[in-house]
Amino acid sequence: MTATAAHTARVSRLAGYLFALAAGAIWGTTGPLSTALYRAGEAITGIGFWRLVIGLVGFLVYGLFRPQVFKIDRKALLLVGLGGGALVALFEVAYQFGIAGTGVAGAAALLYIAPVLVAILAQPLLGEPLTTLRIVLAFVVMAGAALTVQGGSHGAGAAAVPLPSLIEGVAGGLLAMLSFAGTTLLARYAVPRYGAIQVLFLEIVGGIVVLGIVLPLAGRTPLPPHSAGAWTYIVLLSIGSVLAANFFFFAAVKRIDAALTSVAATIEPVVGALLALVLFGQQLSPLGWLGLIMVVGGVAASYLSEATTTHARKGDLV
């Protein structure tokens, strides 16, 4: 490999890490914004549906200038639209239950047990190497998530709607984790083949269709937000965590492995915990902060290990 090619590869990996961190930081605003909506009296199950709808409106406007976004590959329609849409629908409901039942930091930390699954499943599904260090770092993140839940404030505080119990919140957080792991693996496979824009568009459409069918059948018809302030929060959630964060995330999985992307994005619980502390007074005990430090430590260690391994490989090839 030439020096120029090696430099290009290093720049691409660095960009991948930065994109993953940006995605995680933006996702970190989901909990605080959702908590504000609970306190304003908005139903938990409707928040995810309406933020997807606004995201779809954004895509429709984008399509007026780039109509190629609507040229759908049939295989992508089945795999991403149906499969990815179902995963997105599950995430949108389950994560709201996690936030409401365990608090912002707890839900975000539970979500990032996903690197354990991604690191294990990426080997048979995507052919990515399954190293001992990756597994160890993933379990460090998982242990940090458990400590954060145990040492954090539970629930959204004085909310205007009935909130789930801690058990329901943990169940919601774990289901959201499974969905996040699935969408990470799907993105790693689908984005290089169909493009980030089409993948996100199909996932949003599929998620809206699934929620539009399932929620009414479950007696949870998603009603529109009650006030202009609530609509503002929904719009911010859509622009940030649905559109911007996913584009950053997809840009990351095009450049670095799925396991590394999911670990890097674990900056989310740190951002969420800090915002929840400042805005809503949701406290973390020393045990909870230790958990967050373990999450961040897993991120940093994954960077160092990947950089060292890649440098060694390139040195062998030059």
N, C-alpha and C positions, 0 to 999 in steps of 0.2 A: 504494500500500500504506500502511495506517495505521501510526502509531508502535507501537501495541499488537501488530499482526501482525508487524511487523519485529522487535520485541523477542522475541516468541514463537519466531520463526524462528531468531534468534541463540541462544536458550536451547536449542532443539532441536539445533542444530549442535554447540554446546558439549557437550551430553550425548552426542552421537554420538562425538565425539573421546574423551571420558572412557571411554565404554563400550569403544571399540576398544583404548585403552591398557590397560584392566583385563583384557580378553581376552588381549592379548599378554603381560602380566605373569604371568597364571595359566598360560598355555601355556609360559612359561619354566621352569616346574617339571617339565615332562615329561622333559626330558633327564636331570636329576639323579636323579629317581625311577626312571627306566628303568635308568640306570647302576647304581643300588643293586640292582636286580633282577638284572642280569647278574652282578654280583658275588656274589649269593646263589645263582646257578646256574639261574635261570629261562631258558627258551628264548625267543629273540628273537621268533619268530613267534607265540608264544602270548600275549604281553603285551597286544597290541592287541585280540585277540579277547575276552579275559576282562574287560578294562576296558569294552568295549562291552556285554558281558552284564550287568555290574553296573549300568551306566547304564540298560539296559532294565528291570532289576528296579526301579530308582528310578522309572521312568515307570509301571510297572504299579502300584506303590504309590500314586503320584500319581493314577492313573486311578480308583482306588477312590473318591476324593473328587471328581474331575472327569472323569466318564465321557465327556464330549464329546471328549476327546483321541483316542478310538478311532473317532470318526466320520470316516472317511477319504474324501476326494474322489478319484474314480477317476483324474482327470488327475494329481493329486498322487502317487497310488500309482505310476503309471508313471514320471513324470518324477523325482520325489524319491526314492521307494522304490527303484526300479531304478537310475536314473542316479546319484542322490546316494549310494545305498548302495554302488555300485561304486567311486565316488570315495573314499568313506570307507574301504572295505576296502583299496584301494590305499595310501592314506595310512598306515593303521595298521601295515602291514607295512614299507613303504618307509622311513618315518621312523625306525623302530627300527633298520633297517640303517644309515641315515645317522648316527644317534647312536653306534651301536657302532663304525662304521668311521672316522668323522671326528672324533669327540668331540662334546660337547654344543654348544659354541659354533659349530663348523663346520657341524653339521647344521642348527642353527637359522638360521644365516646363509644357507646354501644355500636354505633354505625361502623366504627373503624375496627371492629373485629373482622371486618371483611377481608383485610389483607391476609389473614390466615387462610381463608378459603381460596382467595385469588392465587396466592403463592402455590397452593397445593394443586388446584385445578388447572392452572395455566400450563402445567407440564403435559398432562395427557391431552388437553384440548387444543393448545396452541404451540406445543413443542418448546416452550420456554424452559430454561434450566431450573431445576429444583435443588437449590443448594441448602446445605445445613444452616448457613448464616441467614438466608432468607426466612427460613422457618423460625429460627430463634428470634429474629427481629420482629416477625409477625406476631409471635406469642408475647413478646415484650409489649407490643402495642395492645394486644388483647388484655393482658394483665393490667395495663394502665387504664384501659376502659373500665374494667371491673372496679378498680379503686376509685375512679372518678364517680361512678354511680353510687358507690357505697359512701363516699365522703361528700356528696353534693346535696343541694337543696332539691326537694322533690316537688314536682308540680309547678304550675304557672302562677302560684300565689292567689291573690284576690281576683279570680276570673269571674266574668258575668255568665258563664255557661258551665254546666256540670263537667267535671274533668275526670279522666280515667284514674284508677288506682295505680299504686306503684307497680303492682304485678302486671296490670294491663299495659302500663307504660314500658316495662321491660320487654314484654312480649312484642309490643309494637316496634320497639327499637331493634329487636333481633330480626323481625320480619323485614324491616327496612334494610338491615345489614345484608340479609340474603338477597334482596332485590338489588342492592348496590353492587354486590359481588357479581351477580349475573349480568348487570348492565356494563360493568367494567370489562368482563370477558367478551361480551357481545360487541362492545365498541372496538376492542382490540382486533376482532375478526372483521367487523363490517365497515369501519371507517376507511381503511385502506382500499376497500373494494368499491364502496358506493359513495364515499365522500361524507364529511361531517355534516354538511347542510342537509342532505337527504336523509341521513340516519336520524338526526334530531327531529326533522319534520315528521317522519314516519312514526317515531316514538311518541311524539306529542299527540298526533292524530289518533294513534292506537290507544294511548292512555285516556284520551277524552271519550272515545267510543266505549271502552271497557267501563270507565267510571259512570258514564251516562246510562249504561244498562244496569250495572250492579248496584249502585247506590239507591236508585228508586226501588228496586226489588227488595233491598234490605230496609226499606222504610226511611232512608236517609237522603231524600231528594236534595241536591245541592242548590240551596236558595242563594240569590245574588246578595252581595254585601249590603248592609243596611245604611251605610253613610258614606259621604265623600271621603272621609278620613280612612275608612276601611278599604275603599277602592284604591286609595293611594298606596296603602301597604301591599295590597294584592298586586298592583302594577309593579311596585319595587321588587317584590318577590319574583315576579315573572321575568322582568328585565335582567335581574341579577342572577338568581339561582337556577332559573329555567333556561335562559338564553346565554348570557355572558359566561357563566361558570361552565356550562356544558361545552361551549365552543372552546374554552381554554382546556377543558379536560380532554376533548377529542384531539386537540392539537398536541397534547402531551402523549396520548397513547399512540400517535403516529410516529413519535420520536424515541420513546423509551418503553420498556416492557410493561405489561399490564400490572404485574406485581409491584414494580417500583412506582408506577403512577398512583396506585391505590394507597401505598404507604406514604408517599409524598403529600398527598392530599389530606393527610391526617392533621394538618394544621387547623382544620375546621373546628375541632372541639376547643382549641386554645382561643381562637377568635370568638367563638360562641360564648365560652365561659367568661371572657373578659367583658364582652358586651352585656351579657346577662347580669354580671356583677355591677357594672356601671349604671345600667338603665333600670334594672328591676331589683337590685339588691340580692340576687340569688348567690348565696355564699358557697364556697368550697372549703372543707376542712383541710388541715395539713395533709391528710390521707388523699383527699381529692386532688390537691395540687401535685402531690407526688405522682398520682396517676397521669396527670397531664404532662408532667416532666418526662415520664416514661414514653408517652406518645411522641413527644418532640424528639427525645433521644433516639427512638426507633427511626424517625425520619432522617436525622443527621447521620446516623450510622449507616443507613442504606445508601446515602449519597457517597460516603467515604468508601464503602465496600465496592460499589459499582465503579467509581472512578479508578480505584486501584486495580480491579479486575480487568476493566476495559483497557487501561494503559498497558497492562501486562500482555494482553492479547495483541494489541497493536504493535507492541514491541517485537513480538514473535513473528509478525507478518512483514514488518518493514525490512 
